[in-house]
Amino acid sequence: MNLAGLPMYDLPELRWATDGWWQALRRGFAAEGIGDIPAALDRELTAHGQWRRLDLMFGQSCGYPLTHEFASLLQPVATPCYAAAGCEGARYRSWILVRDGSDVAGLDQLAGAKVAINDRASQSGCNSLRFLAAPLAKAGRFFGSVTETGSHLASIEAVRTGAADLAAIDCVTYGLLARHRPAGLFGTRIIAAGPVAPALPYVAPAAMDGATLEKLRRGLRRALEDAAAAEARAALLIADCAILPRDAYGVILEQERAAARAGYAELA
């Protein structure tokens, strides 16, 4: 039995949309002759658990794991284009958030501050922020403390409550919250934008053959044209998908290397 998962933007209030989008994908894949398509998405395994599965048929990952820990296990199928502020076609960025009552106007005023990150293996939450802070770091340090929260939502909450002074938040997550859970952003504001990088890719196992990969891509195009899933796509801010070469994700590695060249190899 194959497995499928779309864990990256699966907010509780959007599960109906994620499930609706998956049903459109199933119809598209079936029309292309793909068999053994999961009837429902897996929500038992963690994202990392899904990415390690050899029977993963279709999933979504962050670009940083794709270029690092899972580089030999996953291959990109396509990159969604999101209708969220901060996105540029198939590329996205982070928003740097602080508390609404703070008088901070820029990142340069946050030396010694407490930063919340969702995960050190996150492009939007860590790598992009490290790239931004690298020119400001002194002797390999800029922030006073770094706390890993486990999710963008928890990082936003840390900023709101004062447990952290700032966080870098995926602009798609921010856009979804602004539309579907605006109270989740109350008490915060944006002071800066991170660098662009390819958005979170749809992925398949690296061992998947080229013919099946092309069927997935054609099925995905069918799903984008599926009128029955229009409401689900709109709720998820999915406007289109692009086929990017794998090396397009090399910008993530270059941002990491640029920080290291500046003497700021670790967010600190």
Beta strands, then each sheet from edge to edge (+ up, - down):
strand 1: 3-4
strand 2: 56-60
strand 3: 74-82
strand 4: 91-92
strand 5: 94-99
strand 6: 114-117
strand 7: 145-148
strand 8: 166-170
strand 9: 188-193
strand 10: 197-198
strand 11: 202-205
strand 12: 238-242
sheet 1: 1+ 2+ 11- 3+ 12-
sheet 2: 4+ 10-
sheet 3: 7+ 6+ 8+ 5- 9+
end
